Amino acid sequence: GRGTQKLSDNVSMIYEAGVTNKANLDLNGNATSDADGVVYKLTAGPAVQMNTMPWVRPIIRTYATIIGGDKEVTGFDKTSELRLGAQFETYF
C-alpha cells in the first residue's frame, strides 16, 4: 500500500510497502525452475507538486527503494538491493 505525509502545501513524503509470495516466477514475471519464496519492497521519498492533495499533477518525486527476498526468486546475488530513482507524473 501507499501512504502520503504532507510536509507543506507543495511537498510531501510518499511511502510504499509490499510483500508477495512468488511461486516459480522471477521479479519480471518469467517462469523459473523451482523458484519459490517471498519478495518484498519498501519505498520512501519526497514529492513536489502544485498542491499536496491526492491526484493533483504534475508531480516530481525522488525515491529510495529496498527490494529483497529469497535469492531464488529475486535473482540477486545478495538478499536485498537498494535502488534510487526519480519520477515525473502528469495527466494528458
C-alpha positions as CSV (number, residue, x, y, z in Angstrom):
1,G,0.0,0.0,0.0
2,R,1.0,3.6,-0.3
3,G,0.8,6.4,2.3
4,T,1.4,10.1,2.0
5,Q,2.6,12.5,4.7
6,K,2.0,16.2,3.9
7,L,5.0,18.4,4.9
8,S,3.9,21.7,3.3
9,D,1.4,22.9,0.7
10,N,3.8,21.7,-2.1
11,V,6.0,19.0,-0.5
12,S,5.0,15.6,0.8
13,M,6.7,12.3,1.7
14,I,5.4,9.2,-0.1
15,Y,5.8,5.7,1.5
16,E,5.1,2.4,-0.2
17,A,5.4,-1.2,1.0
18,G,4.6,-4.5,-0.4
19,V,5.3,-8.2,0.1
20,T,4.3,-11.2,-2.0
21,N,4.9,-14.9,-2.3
22,K,6.2,-15.7,-5.8
23,A,5.8,-19.3,-6.9
24,N,8.0,-20.2,-9.8
25,L,8.3,-16.6,-11.1
26,D,11.1,-14.0,-11.0
27,L,10.6,-10.3,-10.5
28,N,9.8,-9.8,-14.2
29,G,7.1,-12.5,-14.2
30,N,9.2,-15.0,-16.1
31,A,9.0,-18.7,-15.2
32,T,11.9,-20.0,-13.3
33,S,12.8,-23.6,-12.3
34,D,12.0,-24.5,-8.7
35,A,12.0,-20.8,-7.5
36,D,9.5,-20.3,-4.7
37,G,9.7,-17.7,-2.0
38,V,9.0,-14.3,-0.6
39,V,9.7,-10.9,-2.3
40,Y,9.4,-7.5,-0.5
41,K,9.7,-3.8,-1.4
42,L,10.0,-0.7,0.8
43,T,10.0,2.7,-0.8
44,A,10.2,6.3,0.6
45,G,10.9,9.7,-0.9
46,P,9.9,13.3,-1.2
47,A,7.5,14.7,-3.8
48,V,6.9,18.2,-5.1
49,Q,3.6,19.2,-6.7
50,M,1.3,22.2,-7.2
51,N,-0.8,21.1,-4.2
52,T,-0.3,18.1,-1.9
53,M,-3.9,16.8,-2.4
54,P,-4.3,13.3,-3.9
55,W,-4.5,13.1,-7.7
56,V,-3.0,16.6,-8.3
57,R,-0.5,16.6,-11.1
58,P,2.2,17.3,-12.2
59,I,4.3,15.8,-9.5
60,I,8.1,15.2,-9.3
61,R,9.5,12.8,-6.8
62,T,12.7,11.1,-5.9
63,Y,12.8,7.8,-4.1
64,A,14.9,5.1,-2.5
65,T,13.6,1.5,-2.7
66,I,14.9,-1.6,-0.9
67,I,13.9,-4.7,-2.8
68,G,14.7,-8.1,-1.3
69,G,13.6,-11.6,-0.5
70,D,14.7,-15.1,-1.3
71,K,17.6,-15.2,-3.7
72,E,16.0,-17.9,-5.8
73,V,13.1,-15.6,-6.6
74,T,14.8,-12.2,-6.9
75,G,17.8,-13.4,-8.9
76,F,20.0,-11.1,-6.8
77,D,23.5,-12.2,-5.6
78,K,22.5,-10.9,-2.1
79,T,19.3,-10.9,-0.1
80,S,18.4,-7.2,-0.9
81,E,19.3,-4.3,-3.2
82,L,19.0,-0.5,-2.9
83,R,17.6,1.4,-5.9
84,L,17.4,5.1,-6.3
85,G,15.3,7.0,-8.8
86,A,13.3,10.0,-9.9
87,Q,9.8,10.1,-11.4
88,F,7.7,12.8,-13.2
89,E,4.0,12.3,-13.5
90,T,1.5,14.3,-15.5
91,Y,-2.0,13.9,-17.0
92,F,-2.6,14.4,-20.7
